[in-house]
Amino acid sequence: MKKIASLFLLLFVLTSCTEEKKNSLAEGIWLAELTAIDDEILPFNFKLMKTADDKLQMEIYNAEEVILVDEIEIKGDSIWIKFPVFEGYIAGKFIENSIEGQFIKESLDRIVPFKATYGVSERFRNSSQSKENISGIWETEFDVDTEDSYKAKGIFVQKGDKVTGTYRTETGDYRFLEGVVTGDSLKVSAFDGAHAFVFAATVTDSSMNGAFYSGNHSKELFTAKRNEAFELTSSDSLTFIKEGYDKFAFSFPNAEGEMISLEDDRFKNKVVVAQIMGTWCPNCLDETKYYMDYLKKNPNTDLEIIAIAFEYAKTKDGAFKSMKRMKDRIGVEYPMVLAQFGSSDKALAQEKLPMLNHVLSYPTSIFIDKKGNVRKIHTGFNGPATGEKFVEFQKEFDGFVKELLAE
C-alpha cells in the first residue's frame, strides 16, 4: 500500500519537474465508474468547474446530495482528488476528456479501480423501459442465510425509470441512493468519498433479490418484500448500561494530550451528549453536522456534547490529524477525544467502554442528565437520506434534550 502511494508521489514529483505547461480537464458534467467485486460497476456523476482564482472544484451528485470537493491537485497529466473530511482520495492520469486511476484508502489498504468520462450525464445506461415500479417500503434482509444476517428498511421513490431512496438499518442508513429500473433490474449507487455502494437486484412487483457491493472488498446478498407497515427495532433499545455499572465513564486524551473525563468541571451539573463516532464514518459526519447546527440554534451553557473517536488510522498522530481535519472542515466546536486508533473494530471499542453491552454502531449517542445518570442511548443515526425519519429524529432529540435541561 505504502509503495503504491509512494509511486504516485514520485510520479507527481517527476511530472512537475518535466512539465512546464499544466494540462487541463474539461469543465462540466462527468461520469465516474468504480469497479467492485464481480466487475460490478459503481457509477456516480460529478461536475468539474473552475473558481475565480483558476482552481478546480468538483461537485459529486447522489440524488439530493451535493458534495463539494475543493482539494484537487494537478501536476502535468496527473491528478489527486482529496475528499472533504475523509481520508480517501483518487489518484490518476488524465487527458482532457478522461481520467483513469484508483480510489485509495491507505489506512485500510483498499484500492478500487476508477475511471471517468466527460460529457456523460446518465448515471446508469438504461437499455430498456422499466417493467416494475418499486416506490414504497421494502422489508429487507442482508447477508441472507448467514449468522451475520440483518434487517433493513428500503425506502424508494420511482419516477419513470429513475429511482432514489435508501436502505435504513438499525444502525444507520446507506446514504443517498440513485439509479434506475431497467426492465426487471434495479441498480442504485452512492459515492461520498468514504463509502462506495452499489445495489443490483432483480425485482418484481412484490420482491427483490440481489447483491450489495461496498467498494471491491465486500458483497452481501439480500432479499426484500413489499411491506408498507414494516419498521425496524427502536434505536433507543439496542444499547444499554450493563448490570453492575451505574455510570457511563471514560478518560481519553484530546489533541493537546490532556486526559478528558465526565468528572471534569466542564461537564458537572450539565446535560451531556457523549457521541461515539469516527471521522471515517459518513453517518457520524451527518450527525456531527446536525449537533453543530443544533448548538448554534439552541445555545445553552447547561448542554455539552463530547465526541469519543474510534479511528482506523494506523498511528495516533494520523488519528488526531483526521480529527483535526473534521474539526477544521465543518467547524466542530465541542471537544473530541481519541479512544482508539489502528482499528474501528466494535468489539475492541466495547473493551474501551466496558459499561456498555456492546458498541453496535458508529455513531451511538449517550444522553446523560445533570446528576450524571444515563437516561437514553440512541444507536445509529437516521440522516438526511431517510427523509421523514430524519425529521422525526430531530423532533425527538430536541424534545428530550429540553426535557433534561428543564430538570
Residue pairs with C-beta under 8 A, 6 or more apart in sequence:
1 106
1 109
1 111
2 106
4 102
4 104
4 111
5 104
5 106
8 78
8 80
8 91
11 78
12 73
12 75
12 76
12 78
12 80
15 75
15 76
15 77
15 78
16 75
16 76
18 76
19 75
19 76
19 77
22 74
22 75
22 76
23 74
23 76
23 77
23 94
23 95
23 96
24 96
25 48
25 56
25 74
25 79
25 94
25 96
25 99
25 118
26 48
26 96
26 97
26 118
26 119
27 48
27 49
27 50
28 47
28 48
28 49
28 118
28 119
29 45
29 46
29 47
29 118
29 119
29 120
29 121
30 45
30 46
30 47
30 48
30 99
30 116
30 117
30 118
30 119
30 120
31 43
31 44
31 45
31 116
31 117
31 120
31 121
31 122
31 123
32 43
32 44
32 45
32 46
32 99
32 114
32 115
32 116
32 191
33 41
33 42
33 43
33 114
33 115
33 116
33 117
34 41
34 42
34 43
34 103
34 112
34 113
34 114
34 191
34 196
34 215
34 216
35 41
35 42
35 112
35 113
35 114
35 216
36 42
36 112
36 196
36 198
36 213
36 214
36 215
36 216
36 219
37 213
37 216
37 217
37 218
37 219
38 211
38 213
38 219
40 198
40 200
40 211
40 213
41 198
42 189
42 191
42 196
42 197
42 198
42 213
42 215
43 123
43 124
43 189
43 198
44 60
44 61
44 62
44 123
44 189
44 190
44 191
45 60
45 61
45 120
45 121
45 123
46 58
46 59
46 60
46 61
46 69
46 116
47 58
47 59
47 61
48 56
48 57
48 58
49 56
49 57
49 58
49 59
50 56
50 57
51 57
55 70
55 72
56 72
56 74
57 68
57 69
57 70
57 72
58 68
58 69
58 70
58 72
58 81
59 66
59 67
59 68
59 69
60 66
60 67
60 69
60 191
60 192
60 193
61 178
62 175
62 176
62 177
62 178
62 189
62 190
62 191
62 192
63 164
63 165
63 176
63 177
63 178
63 190
63 385
64 164
64 176
64 384
65 175
65 176
65 192
65 384
65 385
67 83
67 84
67 192
67 193
68 84
69 81
69 82
69 83
69 84
69 193
70 84
71 81
71 82
71 83
71 84
72 79
72 80
72 81
72 82
73 79
73 80
73 82
77 93
77 94
77 95
78 91
78 92
78 93
78 94
79 90
79 91
79 92
79 93
79 94
79 99
79 101
80 89
80 90
80 91
81 89
81 90
81 91
82 89
83 89
83 192
83 193
83 194
84 193
84 329
85 193
85 194
85 279
85 285
85 325
85 326
85 329
85 330
86 192
86 193
86 194
86 279
86 280
86 282
87 105
87 106
87 107
87 280
87 313
87 322
88 103
88 104
88 105
88 193
88 194
89 103
89 104
90 99
90 101
90 102
90 103
90 104
90 114
91 101
91 102
91 104
92 99
92 100
92 101
92 102
92 114
93 99
93 100
93 101
94 100
96 118
97 117
97 118
97 119
98 115
98 116
98 117
98 118
99 114
99 115
99 116
100 114
100 115
101 114
101 115
102 111
102 112
102 113
102 114
103 111
103 112
103 113
103 114
103 196
103 215
104 110
104 111
104 112
107 280
107 312
107 313
107 314
107 318
108 312
110 215
110 216
110 217
112 196
112 215
112 216
113 216
123 178
123 179
123 180
123 189
124 179
124 180
124 182
124 187
124 189
126 161
126 180
126 182
127 182
127 183
128 182
128 183
129 161
129 182
129 183
130 158
130 160
130 161
130 180
130 181
130 182
130 183
131 181
131 183
131 184
132 181
132 184
132 203
132 204
132 205
133 158
133 181
134 156
134 158
134 163
134 181
134 186
134 203
134 208
135 156
135 157
135 158
136 156
136 226
136 228
137 153
137 154
137 155
137 226
137 227
137 228
137 229
137 230
138 153
138 154
138 155
138 156
138 208
138 224
138 225
138 226
138 227
138 230
139 151
139 153
139 154
139 224
139 225
139 226
139 227
139 230
140 151
140 152
140 153
140 154
140 167
140 208
140 222
140 223
140 224
141 149
141 150
141 151
141 152
141 222
141 223
141 224
142 149
142 150
142 151
142 152
142 169
142 212
142 220
142 221
142 222
143 149
143 150
143 220
143 221
143 222
144 221
144 222
144 223
150 169
150 170
151 169
151 170
151 232
151 233
152 167
152 168
152 169
152 174
152 222
152 232
153 167
153 168
153 169
153 230
153 231
153 232
154 165
154 166
154 167
154 208
154 224
155 165
155 166
155 167
155 168
155 386
155 387
156 163
156 164
156 165
157 163
157 164
157 165
158 181
161 180
161 181
161 182
162 178
162 179
162 180
163 177
163 178
163 179
163 180
163 181
163 186
163 188
164 176
164 177
164 178
164 188
165 177
165 188
166 173
166 174
166 175
166 176
166 177
166 385
166 386
167 173
167 174
167 177
167 199
168 174
168 232
168 382
168 386
168 389
169 232
169 380
170 232
170 233
170 235
170 238
170 360
170 361
170 379
170 380
171 360
171 361
171 362
171 379
171 380
172 283
172 361
172 363
172 380
172 381
172 382
172 383
173 283
173 381
173 382
173 383
173 385
173 386
174 190
174 197
174 199
174 212
174 385
175 190
175 192
175 195
175 197
175 282
175 383
175 385
176 190
176 384
176 385
177 188
177 189
177 190
177 197
177 199
177 385
178 188
178 189
178 190
179 186
179 187
179 188
179 189
179 199
180 186
180 187
180 188
181 203
184 202
184 203
184 204
185 200
185 201
185 202
185 203
186 199
186 200
186 201
186 202
186 203
186 208
186 210
187 198
187 199
187 200
187 201
188 198
188 199
189 196
189 197
189 198
189 199
190 196
190 197
191 197
192 282
194 280
194 281
194 282
195 214
195 215
195 282
196 214
196 215
197 212
197 213
197 214
198 212
198 213
199 210
199 211
199 212
199 213
199 222
200 210
200 211
200 213
201 208
201 209
201 210
201 211
201 222
201 224
202 208
202 209
202 210
205 226
206 225
206 226
207 223
207 224
207 225
207 226
208 222
208 223
208 224
208 225
209 222
209 223
209 224
210 221
210 222
211 219
211 220
211 221
211 222
212 219
212 220
212 221
212 222
213 219
214 220
235 378
235 379
235 380
235 382
236 376
236 377
236 378
236 379
238 360
238 361
238 377
238 379
239 356
239 357
239 358
239 359
239 360
239 361
239 364
239 377
239 379
240 356
240 357
240 377
241 247
241 248
241 355
241 356
241 357
241 374
241 377
242 354
242 355
242 356
242 357
245 354
245 355
247 262
247 355
247 372
247 373
247 374
248 262
248 274
248 353
248 355
248 356
248 366
248 368
248 374
249 261
249 262
249 263
249 355
250 261
250 262
250 274
250 308
250 337
250 339
250 352
250 353
251 259
251 260
251 261
252 259
252 260
252 261
252 308
252 337
252 338
252 339
252 352
253 259
253 260
253 337
253 338
254 260
254 335
254 336
254 337
254 338
255 320
255 323
255 324
255 336
255 338
260 306
260 335
260 337
262 272
262 274
262 368
262 372
266 304
266 335
267 304
267 306
269 302
269 370
270 301
270 302
270 303
270 304
270 370
271 302
271 303
271 304
271 367
271 368
271 369
271 370
271 401
271 404
271 405
272 303
272 304
272 305
272 306
272 367
272 368
273 291
273 303
273 304
273 305
273 306
273 365
273 366
273 367
273 368
273 401
274 305
274 306
274 308
274 365
274 366
274 368
275 284
275 287
275 288
275 291
275 305
275 306
275 307
275 308
275 363
275 364
275 365
276 308
276 310
276 349
276 353
276 359
276 362
276 363
276 364
276 365
276 366
277 284
277 287
277 288
277 307
277 308
277 309
277 310
277 362
277 363
278 284
278 309
278 310
278 311
278 312
278 344
278 362
279 285
279 309
279 311
279 322
279 323
279 325
279 326
280 311
280 312
280 322
280 344
281 344
281 362
281 363
282 383
283 362
283 363
283 380
283 381
283 383
284 362
284 363
284 381
285 326
285 330
286 381
286 383
286 384
287 363
287 365
287 381
287 383
288 307
288 326
288 330
288 332
289 330
290 381
290 394
291 305
291 334
292 330
292 331
292 332
292 333
292 334
294 397
294 398
295 303
295 305
295 333
295 334
298 398
298 401
300 405
302 370
302 405
303 401
303 405
304 334
305 334
306 334
306 335
306 336
306 337
307 332
307 334
307 335
307 336
307 337
308 337
308 339
308 353
309 319
309 323
309 336
309 337
309 338
309 339
309 340
310 339
310 340
310 343
310 344
310 349
310 352
310 359
310 362
311 318
311 319
311 322
311 323
311 338
311 340
311 341
311 342
311 344
312 341
312 342
312 343
312 344
313 319
313 321
313 322
313 341
313 342
314 341
314 342
315 341
315 342
316 338
316 341
318 341
319 338
319 341
320 338
323 336
323 338
326 332
326 336
327 336
339 349
339 352
339 353
340 348
340 349
340 352
344 362
346 358
346 359
346 360
346 361
346 362
349 359
350 356
350 358
350 359
353 359
356 377
360 379
360 380
361 379
361 380
363 380
363 381
364 377
364 378
364 379
364 380
365 377
365 378
365 381
366 374
366 376
366 377
367 374
367 375
367 376
367 377
367 378
367 400
367 401
367 404
368 374
368 375
369 375
369 404
369 407
370 404
370 407
375 400
375 404
376 400
381 393
382 389
382 390
382 392
382 393
383 390
384 390
